[in-house]
Amino acid sequence: MSVAFAEVGVRTFPLGQSNPRVTEYHEYTNIRGYDDKAAWCSSFVNWSLAQVGIVGTNSALARSWLEWGEALSEPLPGCIVVLSRENPKGWKGHVGFFLSLDQEHIHLLGGNQLDQVREHSYTRDSVLGYRWPPKSI
């Protein structure tokens, strides 16, 4: 989590420019070379884990994390949370690191949250799953 927290404030640049740090996050996914206008939540999680020697999904799709690691029935501090976006049965999603829960919301630290690395909250009913690194790590 310290690696991810150190990135707080990294944000997308205005149209016509691209933040090289976000482009670096993409280097750990299947959209290597894309600019900061491509969705980058999963790229950020992949990059963050790689910095501490954990291999992620290598995919830019948030829902790819539903098949990674070990499933948790309840969130643990720092676990990976996968959320639905728009349609719970669709392909779109969001992914970030778990911080806390309250009655209505789950709070995550993640990339591409309002176009930056930051803490943000989402409705609890959008949660698709909680994941933890594989036991072999």
LOBAKOL-186850 format. One line per 3 residues: number of its first residue (from 1); their letters; for each residue x, y, z of N, C-alpha, C, O, CB. Coordinates in nm, 4 decimals. Atoms other than C-alpha are relative to their C-alpha. Glycine has a CB too. Layout:
BEGIN
NUM) a) X/Y/Z/X/Y/Z/X/Y/Z/X/Y/Z/X/Y/Z ~ ...;
//
This chain:
BEGIN
1) msv) 0.0821/-0.1195/0.0000/0.0000/0.0000/0.0000/0.0865/0.1258/0.0000/0.0455/0.2287/-0.0537/-0.0934/-0.0002/0.1204 ~ -0.0843/-0.1202/-0.0036/0.2879/0.2391/0.0622/0.0386/0.0434/-0.1411/0.0487/0.1631/-0.1681/0.1268/-0.0252/0.0840 ~ -0.0322/-0.0334/0.1391/0.3804/0.2206/-0.3080/-0.1169/0.0746/-0.0632/-0.0976/0.1779/-0.1273/0.0333/-0.1280/-0.0816;
4) afa) 0.1186/-0.0634/0.0582/0.0239/0.3067/-0.4115/-0.0240/0.1376/0.0608/-0.0536/0.2328/-0.0114/-0.1235/-0.0886/0.0204 ~ 0.0204/-0.1303/-0.0647/-0.0080/0.5862/-0.1545/0.1015/0.1037/-0.0480/0.0691/0.2221/-0.0567/0.0090/-0.0146/0.1519 ~ -0.1030/-0.0933/0.0474/0.3170/0.7406/-0.2805/-0.0365/0.0613/-0.1354/0.0195/0.1640/-0.1738/0.1348/-0.0714/-0.0103;
7) evg) 0.0412/-0.0490/0.1313/0.1474/0.7896/-0.6186/-0.1194/0.0964/0.0067/-0.1597/0.1508/-0.0961/-0.0345/-0.1172/-0.0892 ~ 0.1161/-0.0889/-0.0128/-0.1446/0.9967/-0.4810/0.0325/0.1343/-0.0649/0.1372/0.1939/-0.0399/-0.0398/0.0193/0.1499 ~ -0.0164/-0.1267/0.0703/-0.1877/1.3029/-0.6992/0.0407/-0.0149/-0.1452/0.0265/0.0799/-0.2224/0.1007/0.0829/0.0701;
10) vrt) -0.0297/0.0225/0.1412/-0.0663/1.1473/-1.0260/-0.1326/0.0087/-0.0745/-0.2308/-0.0541/-0.0350/0.0716/-0.1395/-0.0241 ~ 0.1269/-0.0228/0.0700/-0.3283/1.2560/-1.2771/0.0190/0.0041/-0.1512/0.1307/0.0174/-0.2012/-0.0639/0.1304/0.0475 ~ -0.0048/-0.0147/0.1444/-0.4155/1.2631/-1.6436/0.0297/0.1449/-0.0354/-0.0054/0.2368/0.0386/-0.1321/-0.0459/-0.0644;
13) fpl) -0.0306/-0.1333/0.0499/-0.2902/1.5601/-1.8427/-0.1122/0.0455/-0.0936/-0.1935/-0.0367/-0.1360/0.1377/0.0019/-0.0730 ~ 0.1030/-0.0502/0.0928/-0.5112/1.7838/-2.0616/0.0118/-0.0646/-0.1385/0.1154/-0.1212/-0.1732/0.0105/0.1530/-0.0132 ~ -0.0008/0.0521/0.1369/-0.6062/1.6767/-2.4148/0.1204/0.0546/-0.0757/0.1565/0.1714/-0.0618/-0.1312/0.0365/-0.0735;
16) gqs) -0.1179/-0.0382/0.0756/-0.3071/1.6836/-2.6459/0.1302/-0.0279/0.0740/0.2384/-0.0154/0.0165/-0.0076/0.1449/-0.0347 ~ -0.1171/0.0340/-0.0807/-0.0699/1.5840/-2.3640/-0.0272/-0.1342/0.0688/-0.1421/-0.1777/0.0767/0.0317/0.1130/0.1057 ~ 0.0168/0.1252/-0.0730/-0.0102/1.2601/-2.1735/0.1006/-0.0057/0.1146/0.2178/0.0277/0.0972/0.0173/-0.1221/-0.0944;
19) npr) -0.0875/0.0126/-0.1159/0.1320/1.2002/-1.8283/0.0875/-0.1242/-0.0175/0.0345/-0.2350/-0.0253/-0.0828/-0.0080/0.1322 ~ -0.0870/0.1151/0.0196/0.4385/0.9764/-1.8717/-0.0088/-0.1026/0.1130/0.0207/-0.2202/0.0914/0.1417/0.0464/-0.0144 ~ 0.0123/0.0954/-0.1103/0.3777/0.8205/-1.5296/-0.1159/-0.0955/-0.0269/-0.1039/-0.2151/-0.0004/-0.0207/0.0738/0.1346;
22) vte) 0.1126/0.0873/0.0335/0.0373/0.6882/-1.6420/0.0392/-0.0940/-0.1136/0.0027/-0.2116/-0.1129/-0.1246/0.0835/-0.0391 ~ -0.0498/0.0851/0.1080/0.1999/0.5604/-1.9601/0.0877/-0.1116/0.0567/0.0850/-0.2244/0.0074/0.0793/0.0836/-0.1030 ~ -0.0817/0.1016/-0.0664/0.4462/0.3788/-1.7343/-0.0877/-0.1069/0.0652/-0.0536/-0.2251/0.0602/0.0910/0.0650/0.1053;
25) yhe) 0.0918/0.0984/-0.0584/0.1549/0.2122/-1.5499/-0.0457/-0.0996/-0.1075/-0.0544/-0.2197/-0.0821/-0.1229/0.0710/0.0642 ~ 0.0463/0.0855/0.1101/0.0340/0.0783/-1.8870/0.1052/-0.1025/-0.0429/0.0705/-0.2048/-0.1019/-0.0388/0.0859/-0.1193 ~ -0.1059/0.0932/0.0381/0.3720/-0.0918/-1.9396/-0.0178/-0.1370/0.0652/0.0420/-0.2349/0.0207/0.1357/0.0573/0.0372;
28) ytn) 0.0222/0.1263/-0.0719/0.2514/-0.3626/-1.6988/-0.1290/-0.0689/-0.0427/-0.1790/-0.1575/0.0267/-0.0031/0.0250/0.1499 ~ 0.1255/0.0578/0.0503/-0.0569/-0.4477/-1.9072/0.0086/-0.0250/-0.1499/0.1113/-0.0025/-0.2139/-0.1191/0.0929/0.0314 ~ 0.0109/0.0263/0.1433/-0.1703/-0.5459/-2.2530/-0.0257/0.1267/-0.0819/-0.0474/0.1169/-0.2027/-0.1107/-0.0998/-0.0251;
31) irg) 0.0140/-0.1237/0.0773/-0.2082/-0.1770/-2.3506/0.1277/0.0842/0.0102/0.1231/0.2072/0.0106/-0.1223/0.0814/0.0495 ~ -0.1318/-0.0650/-0.0019/0.1630/-0.0961/-2.3303/0.0066/0.1029/-0.1127/-0.0305/0.0737/-0.2264/0.1152/-0.1053/-0.0145 ~ -0.0158/-0.1043/0.1001/0.2325/0.2307/-2.5111/-0.1185/0.0948/-0.0125/-0.1079/0.1979/-0.0789/0.0254/-0.0623/-0.1308;
34) ydd) 0.1158/-0.0896/0.0070/-0.1142/0.3821/-2.4682/0.0255/0.1239/0.0855/0.1086/0.1223/0.1762/-0.1293/-0.0727/0.0468 ~ -0.0157/-0.1231/-0.0771/-0.1460/0.7363/-2.3362/-0.0933/0.0002/0.1212/-0.1585/-0.1000/0.1504/-0.0275/0.1228/-0.0887 ~ 0.0799/-0.0075/-0.1229/-0.3247/0.8555/-2.0232/-0.1494/0.0177/-0.0254/-0.2262/0.0329/0.0696/0.0491/0.1135/0.0853;
37) kaa) 0.1434/-0.0116/0.0304/-0.6600/0.8830/-2.2056/-0.0684/-0.1375/0.0027/-0.1912/-0.1451/0.0079/-0.0204/0.0666/-0.1382 ~ 0.0545/0.1358/-0.0141/-0.7051/0.5024/-2.1924/-0.0270/-0.0253/0.1481/0.0465/0.0234/0.2340/0.0987/-0.1083/-0.0587 ~ 0.0317/0.0343/-0.1394/-0.8677/0.3676/-1.8756/0.1239/-0.0610/0.0649/0.1889/-0.1478/0.0064/-0.1215/-0.0990/0.0080;
40) wcs) -0.1264/0.0437/-0.0592/-0.5849/0.3085/-1.6304/-0.0098/-0.0506/0.1434/0.0929/-0.0618/0.2103/0.0961/0.1116/-0.0042 ~ 0.0102/0.0520/-0.1368/-0.7240/0.1750/-1.3007/0.0727/-0.1334/0.0148/0.1470/-0.1532/0.1109/-0.1470/-0.0162/0.0397 ~ -0.0652/0.1310/-0.0080/-0.6071/-0.1803/-1.3719/0.1503/0.0119/-0.0247/0.2295/-0.0603/0.0359/-0.0627/-0.0972/-0.1013;
43) sfv) -0.1429/-0.0223/0.0240/-0.2756/-0.0561/-1.5087/0.0681/0.0457/0.1287/0.1789/0.0019/0.1598/0.0213/0.1048/-0.1125 ~ -0.0558/-0.0487/-0.1259/-0.2182/0.1260/-1.1795/0.0159/-0.1139/0.1014/0.1190/-0.1230/0.1681/-0.0893/0.1105/0.0582 ~ -0.0094/0.1123/-0.0943/-0.2926/-0.1859/-0.9719/0.1110/-0.0949/-0.0426/0.1900/-0.1388/0.0410/-0.1349/-0.0758/0.0092;
46) nws) -0.1080/0.0862/0.0495/-0.0662/-0.3995/-1.1932/0.1368/0.0607/0.0298/0.2259/-0.0091/0.0783/-0.0151/-0.0236/-0.1510 ~ -0.1265/-0.0682/-0.0248/0.2147/-0.1424/-1.1669/0.0344/-0.0017/0.1484/0.1475/-0.0326/0.1858/-0.0061/0.1441/-0.0513 ~ -0.0242/-0.0053/-0.1450/0.1756/-0.1054/-0.7887/0.0479/-0.1345/0.0526/0.1435/-0.1406/0.1300/-0.1275/0.0426/0.0744;
49) laq) -0.0396/0.1331/-0.0459/0.1977/-0.4802/-0.7315/0.1384/-0.0372/-0.0518/0.2185/-0.0964/0.0205/-0.1024/-0.1046/-0.0446 ~ -0.1308/0.0326/0.0583/0.4948/-0.5149/-0.9676/0.1137/0.0645/0.0782/0.2229/0.0083/0.0862/0.0058/0.0447/-0.1462 ~ -0.1047/-0.0697/-0.0751/0.6889/-0.2645/-0.7573/0.0420/-0.0761/0.1256/0.1509/-0.0537/0.1785/-0.0477/0.1391/0.0382;
52) vgi) -0.0337/0.0805/-0.1183/0.6789/-0.5106/-0.4659/0.0161/-0.1484/-0.0353/0.0128/-0.2348/0.0523/-0.1084/0.0165/0.1079 ~ -0.0294/0.1356/0.0435/0.7419/-0.8224/-0.6750/-0.1182/-0.0926/-0.0153/-0.1007/-0.2144/-0.0184/0.0921/-0.0595/0.0928 ~ 0.1194/0.0826/0.0193/0.3839/-0.9433/-0.7192/-0.0491/0.0167/-0.1431/-0.0703/0.1288/-0.1893/-0.1121/0.0380/0.1017;
55) vgt) 0.0498/-0.0036/0.1371/0.2670/-1.0342/-1.0693/-0.1513/0.0124/0.0042/-0.2192/-0.0651/0.0716/0.0436/-0.1269/-0.0798 ~ 0.1446/-0.0211/0.0074/-0.0807/-0.9036/-1.1443/-0.0609/-0.0750/-0.1164/-0.0157/-0.1840/-0.1515/-0.0318/0.1480/-0.0120 ~ 0.0702/0.0644/0.1113/-0.3138/-0.9853/-1.4315/0.0626/0.0321/-0.1349/0.0370/-0.0372/-0.2334/-0.1452/0.0420/-0.0007;
58) nsa) -0.0569/-0.0493/0.1253/-0.1124/-0.7994/-1.6968/-0.1074/0.0426/-0.0989/-0.0822/0.0495/-0.2192/0.0877/-0.1064/-0.0626 ~ 0.1119/-0.0437/0.0831/-0.4507/-0.6846/-1.8290/-0.0466/0.1380/0.0437/-0.0424/0.1721/0.1619/-0.1162/-0.1008/0.0073 ~ 0.0568/-0.1315/-0.0298/-0.5983/-0.3365/-1.8525/-0.1478/-0.0089/0.0364/-0.2077/0.0919/0.0739/0.0181/0.0931/-0.1191;
61) lar) 0.1413/0.0155/-0.0356/-0.9469/-0.4787/-1.7906/-0.0149/-0.0191/0.1509/0.0448/-0.1093/0.2095/-0.0626/-0.1196/-0.0757 ~ 0.0211/0.0070/-0.1447/-1.0624/-0.4196/-1.4343/-0.0538/-0.1363/0.0425/-0.0117/-0.1908/0.1445/-0.0961/0.1098/0.0446 ~ 0.0607/0.1280/-0.0386/-1.2681/-0.7378/-1.4296/0.0950/-0.1186/-0.0131/0.0628/-0.2283/0.0326/-0.1223/-0.0252/-0.0838;
64) swl) -0.0979/0.1086/0.0073/-0.9591/-0.9450/-1.5115/0.0439/-0.0415/0.1402/0.0878/-0.1547/0.1606/0.1223/0.0425/-0.0840 ~ -0.0409/0.0291/-0.1377/-0.8860/-0.9253/-1.1379/-0.0922/-0.1001/0.0682/-0.0559/-0.1564/0.1715/0.0043/0.1279/0.0808 ~ 0.0918/0.0982/-0.0599/-1.1880/-1.1469/-1.0651/0.0538/-0.1420/-0.0114/0.0089/-0.2311/0.0607/-0.1374/0.0082/-0.0667;
67) ewg) -0.0591/0.1331/0.0196/-0.9798/-1.4439/-1.1854/0.1386/-0.0103/0.0603/0.2028/-0.1146/0.0478/0.0065/-0.0333/-0.1476 ~ -0.1368/-0.0058/-0.0511/-0.6567/-1.3444/-1.0094/0.0028/-0.0303/0.1488/-0.0887/0.0069/0.2222/0.0619/0.1376/-0.0272 ~ -0.0214/0.0197/-0.1429/-0.5294/-1.4606/-0.6742/-0.1071/-0.0815/0.0684/-0.1701/-0.1686/0.0085/0.0100/0.1305/0.0666;
70) eal) 0.0960/0.0714/-0.0833/-0.7515/-1.5831/-0.3951/-0.1216/0.0879/0.0256/-0.1074/0.2068/0.0540/0.0645/-0.0435/0.1331 ~ 0.1235/-0.0726/-0.0309/-1.1145/-1.4798/-0.3482/-0.0131/0.0142/0.1517/0.0195/-0.0775/0.2270/-0.1246/-0.0732/-0.0598 ~ 0.0288/-0.0249/-0.1418/-1.2040/-1.3259/-0.0122/-0.1501/0.0203/0.0158/-0.2139/0.0806/-0.0704/0.0792/0.1244/0.0536;
73) sep) 0.1427/-0.0225/-0.0247/-1.5531/-1.3328/0.1371/-0.0251/0.1372/0.0602/-0.1332/0.1941/0.0446/-0.0556/-0.1079/0.0923 ~ 0.0067/-0.1342/-0.0608/-1.4852/-1.0090/0.3264/0.1304/0.0727/-0.0323/0.2346/0.0088/-0.0472/-0.0232/-0.0080/0.1568 ~ -0.1226/-0.0721/0.0338/-1.2367/-0.7328/0.2493/0.1010/0.0042/0.1139/0.0642/0.0107/0.2312/-0.0337/0.1400/-0.0413;
76) lpg) -0.1118/-0.0194/-0.0920/-0.8982/-0.7130/0.4195/0.0710/0.1287/-0.0399/0.0693/0.1649/-0.1576/0.0988/-0.1228/-0.0020 ~ -0.0719/-0.1224/0.0350/-0.6935/-0.3923/0.4381/0.0987/-0.0246/-0.1137/0.1825/-0.1145/-0.1061/0.0735/0.0553/0.1223 ~ -0.0904/0.0107/0.1129/-0.5151/-0.3468/0.1060/-0.0384/-0.1019/-0.1054/0.0289/-0.1121/-0.2079/0.1327/-0.0317/0.0489;
79) civ) 0.0390/0.0974/0.1020/-0.6996/-0.6224/-0.0790/-0.0471/0.0735/-0.1256/-0.0758/0.1932/-0.1225/-0.1117/-0.0945/0.0534 ~ 0.0449/-0.0564/0.1269/-0.7986/-0.5648/-0.4384/-0.1503/-0.0171/-0.0089/-0.2036/-0.1259/0.0130/0.0714/-0.0674/-0.1211 ~ 0.1458/-0.0012/0.0112/-1.1621/-0.4715/-0.4912/-0.0357/0.0215/-0.1459/0.0153/0.1129/-0.2107/-0.0638/0.1107/0.0906;
82) vls) 0.0478/-0.0118/0.1376/-1.3342/-0.5235/-0.8260/-0.1447/0.0470/0.0049/-0.2282/-0.0098/0.0753/0.0131/-0.1359/-0.0776 ~ 0.1334/-0.0594/0.0038/-1.6398/-0.3125/-0.9013/-0.0599/-0.0109/-0.1392/0.0119/-0.0174/-0.2391/0.0050/0.1467/0.0439 ~ 0.0674/-0.0101/0.1293/-1.9002/-0.3153/-1.1748/-0.0113/0.1476/-0.0356/-0.0065/0.2348/0.0512/-0.1413/-0.0687/0.0031;
85) ren) 0.0220/-0.1359/0.0474/-1.9484/-0.0062/-1.3852/-0.1091/-0.0067/-0.1051/-0.0977/-0.0798/-0.2035/0.1317/0.0641/-0.0573 ~ 0.1165/-0.0088/0.0874/-2.2780/0.0715/-1.5566/-0.0880/-0.1239/0.0092/-0.1994/-0.1160/0.0609/0.0441/0.0209/-0.1432 ~ 0.0802/0.1219/0.0030/-2.3986/-0.2890/-1.5996/0.0721/-0.1101/0.0779/0.1817/-0.1506/0.0393/-0.0272/-0.0449/-0.1464;
88) pkg) -0.0673/0.1043/-0.0794/-2.3196/-0.5528/-1.3322/0.0372/-0.1249/-0.0805/0.1304/-0.1959/-0.0428/-0.0886/-0.0405/0.1149 ~ -0.0293/0.1181/0.0805/-2.3236/-0.8237/-1.6027/0.0841/0.0328/-0.1230/0.1180/-0.0561/-0.2011/-0.1290/-0.0664/-0.0428 ~ -0.0782/-0.0429/0.1158/-2.1280/-0.6217/-1.8584/0.1484/-0.0234/0.0190/0.1896/-0.0931/0.1118/-0.0248/0.1459/-0.0283;
91) wkg) -0.1450/0.0194/-0.0057/-1.7543/-0.6064/-1.9213/0.0718/0.1149/0.0709/0.1869/0.1002/0.1118/0.0553/-0.0155/-0.1402 ~ -0.0650/-0.1159/-0.0602/-1.6845/-0.2627/-1.7756/0.0095/-0.0138/0.1509/-0.0772/-0.0728/0.2152/-0.0751/0.1271/-0.0358 ~ -0.0176/0.0070/-0.1434/-1.5504/-0.2280/-1.4261/0.0992/0.1031/0.0500/0.1420/0.1927/-0.0228/0.0446/-0.1376/0.0399;
94) hvg) -0.1002/-0.0852/-0.0641/-1.3166/-0.0554/-1.1876/0.0703/-0.0862/0.1042/0.0121/-0.1812/0.1566/-0.0648/0.1296/0.0653 ~ -0.0770/0.0771/-0.0973/-1.0443/-0.1853/-0.9565/0.0878/0.0946/0.0807/0.1403/0.1929/0.0285/0.0862/-0.1085/-0.0702 ~ -0.0855/-0.0793/-0.0881/-0.8564/-0.0429/-0.6604/0.0306/-0.0771/0.1265/-0.0092/-0.1927/0.1412/-0.0661/0.1340/0.0342;
97) ffl) -0.0395/0.0604/-0.1265/-0.7154/-0.1161/-0.3159/-0.0967/0.0407/0.1109/-0.1308/0.1582/0.1244/0.1439/0.0404/0.0366 ~ 0.0962/-0.0233/-0.1073/-0.9516/-0.1489/-0.0194/0.0589/0.0847/0.1128/0.1702/0.0610/0.1596/-0.0489/-0.1327/0.0555 ~ -0.0347/-0.0823/-0.1152/-0.9364/0.1174/0.2503/-0.0982/-0.0207/0.1152/-0.0568/-0.0487/0.2277/0.0037/0.1471/-0.0398;
100) sld) 0.0985/0.0127/-0.1072/-1.2638/0.0978/0.4449/-0.1408/-0.0131/-0.0575/-0.1638/0.0048/-0.1771/0.0076/0.1209/0.0949 ~ 0.1428/0.0092/0.0327/-1.6394/0.0439/0.4437/-0.0779/0.0872/0.0958/-0.0367/0.1065/0.2102/-0.0506/-0.1471/0.0063 ~ 0.0988/-0.0577/-0.0905/-1.9291/0.2420/0.5841/-0.1350/-0.0591/-0.0401/-0.1388/-0.1525/-0.1202/-0.0008/0.1590/-0.0064;
103) qeh) 0.1319/0.0591/0.0255/-2.3025/0.1732/0.5697/-0.0342/-0.0088/-0.1479/-0.0943/-0.1071/-0.1913/-0.1061/0.0797/0.0705 ~ 0.0405/-0.0061/0.1404/-2.3404/0.2707/0.2038/0.1141/-0.0090/-0.1005/0.0912/-0.0386/-0.2178/-0.0738/0.1254/-0.0235 ~ -0.1106/-0.0125/0.0944/-1.9938/0.2994/0.0533/0.1209/-0.0848/0.0361/0.1446/-0.1201/0.1516/0.0414/0.1427/-0.0096;
106) ihl) -0.1311/0.0607/-0.0146/-1.6665/0.1231/-0.0014/0.1006/0.1054/-0.0444/0.0800/0.1735/-0.1448/0.0132/-0.1338/-0.0837 ~ -0.1004/-0.1027/0.0269/-1.3584/0.3442/0.0012/0.1268/-0.0678/-0.0508/0.1798/-0.1597/0.0117/0.0296/0.0852/0.1278 ~ -0.1154/0.0600/0.0665/-1.0690/0.2640/-0.2310/0.1095/0.1026/-0.0245/0.0836/0.2224/-0.0358/-0.0419/-0.0637/-0.1318;
109) lgg) -0.1121/-0.0757/0.0531/-0.7267/0.3935/-0.3165/0.0249/-0.0592/-0.1377/0.0457/-0.1798/-0.1510/0.1293/-0.0072/0.0941 ~ -0.0183/0.0533/0.1333/-0.6855/0.3648/-0.6895/0.0400/0.1039/-0.1014/0.0413/0.2239/-0.0741/-0.1235/-0.0660/-0.0444 ~ -0.0332/-0.0858/0.1123/-0.5797/0.5057/-1.0205/-0.1230/0.0254/-0.0842/-0.2165/-0.0546/-0.0851/0.1107/-0.0617/-0.0847;
112) nql) 0.1102/-0.0403/0.0865/-0.8125/0.6826/-1.2616/-0.1298/0.0169/0.0787/-0.2386/-0.0119/0.0289/-0.0194/-0.1023/-0.1113 ~ 0.1155/-0.0349/-0.0827/-1.0445/0.7809/-0.9786/-0.0122/0.1519/-0.0090/0.0664/0.2254/0.0508/0.0159/-0.0504/0.1517 ~ 0.0126/-0.1412/0.0345/-1.1690/1.1197/-1.0978/0.1282/0.0489/-0.0681/0.1781/0.1579/-0.0402/-0.0303/0.0846/0.1264;
115) dqv) -0.1173/-0.0291/0.0829/-0.8718/1.1130/-1.3394/0.1314/0.0130/0.0765/0.2253/0.0766/0.0285/-0.0237/0.1253/-0.0751 ~ -0.1259/-0.0062/-0.0743/-0.6076/1.0726/-1.0707/0.0126/-0.1169/0.0969/-0.0833/-0.1906/0.1197/0.0106/0.1324/0.0759 ~ -0.0198/0.0947/-0.1095/-0.4569/0.8451/-0.8080/-0.0480/0.0714/0.1250/0.0037/0.1769/0.1618/0.1518/-0.0474/0.0128;
118) reh) 0.0590/-0.0633/-0.1182/-0.6632/0.9209/-0.5003/-0.0906/-0.0990/0.0714/-0.1171/-0.2087/0.0221/-0.0791/0.1275/-0.0389 ~ 0.1026/0.0745/-0.0715/-0.9025/0.7877/-0.2425/-0.1347/0.0440/-0.0549/-0.1553/0.1615/-0.0851/0.0090/0.0228/0.1551 ~ 0.1342/-0.0320/0.0479/-1.2625/0.7685/-0.3580/-0.0962/-0.1069/0.0510/-0.0550/-0.2182/0.0835/-0.0038/0.0090/-0.1563;
121) syt) 0.1000/0.0954/-0.0491/-1.5863/0.6006/-0.2510/-0.0964/-0.0388/-0.1114/-0.1219/0.0373/-0.2048/-0.0778/0.0593/0.1191 ~ 0.0931/0.0582/0.0961/-1.8283/0.3816/-0.4446/-0.1103/-0.0692/0.0791/-0.0908/-0.1048/0.1953/0.0723/-0.1003/-0.0976 ~ 0.1089/0.0683/-0.0705/-2.1629/0.2253/-0.3578/0.0376/-0.1458/0.0236/0.1002/-0.2100/-0.0607/-0.1327/0.0096/-0.0801;
124) rds) -0.0342/0.1385/-0.0358/-2.1298/-0.1084/-0.1848/-0.0615/-0.1015/-0.0951/-0.0070/-0.2102/-0.1141/-0.0454/-0.0298/0.1417 ~ 0.0652/0.0960/0.0899/-2.3699/-0.2705/-0.4295/0.0733/-0.0154/-0.1335/0.0349/-0.0993/-0.2149/-0.1433/0.0431/-0.0258 ~ -0.0782/0.0144/0.1227/-2.1146/-0.2218/-0.7093/0.1140/-0.1005/0.0143/0.1814/-0.1317/-0.0839/0.0559/0.1342/-0.0412;
127) vlg) -0.1109/0.0942/-0.0228/-1.8675/-0.4673/-0.5517/-0.0293/-0.1347/-0.0661/-0.1346/-0.1948/-0.0444/0.0246/-0.0195/0.1518 ~ 0.0081/0.1320/0.0626/-1.8104/-0.7795/-0.7607/0.0847/-0.1028/0.0735/0.0533/-0.2218/0.0724/0.0436/0.0080/-0.1454 ~ -0.0849/0.0945/-0.0703/-1.5337/-0.9314/-0.5533/0.1182/0.0654/0.0678/0.1570/0.1780/0.0366/0.0484/-0.1039/-0.0942;
130) yrw) -0.1205/-0.0393/-0.0728/-1.2386/-0.9019/-0.3177/0.1054/-0.1052/-0.0307/0.0769/-0.2249/-0.0273/-0.0261/0.0129/0.1560 ~ -0.1059/0.0932/0.0375/-0.9057/-1.0561/-0.4158/0.1265/0.0263/0.0821/0.1553/0.1387/0.1234/0.0306/0.0113/-0.1506 ~ -0.1246/-0.0044/-0.0757/-0.5813/-1.1337/-0.2366/0.1067/-0.0707/-0.0828/0.0737/-0.1640/-0.1559/-0.0160/-0.0665/0.1419;
133) ppk) -0.1036/0.0677/0.0791/-0.2445/-1.2314/-0.3899/-0.0017/-0.1513/0.0203/-0.0369/-0.2002/0.1276/0.1374/0.0547/0.0362 ~ -0.0038/0.1467/-0.0108/-0.2041/-1.6023/-0.4625/0.0864/-0.0454/0.1155/0.1856/0.0198/0.1481/0.0513/-0.0616/-0.1293 ~ -0.0739/0.0527/-0.1155/-0.0799/-1.8110/-0.1692/0.1424/-0.0376/-0.0322/0.2272/-0.0443/0.0568/-0.0703/-0.1195/0.0554;
136) si) -0.1360/0.0405/0.0393/0.2254/-1.9137/-0.3673/0.0982/0.1164/0.0034/0.2184/0.0966/-0.0142/-0.0017/-0.0608/-0.1395 ~ -0.0894/-0.1173/-0.0027/0.3633/-1.5599/-0.3389/0.0584/0.0165/0.1389/0.1360/0.1090/0.1626/-0.0755/0.1292/-0.0422;
//
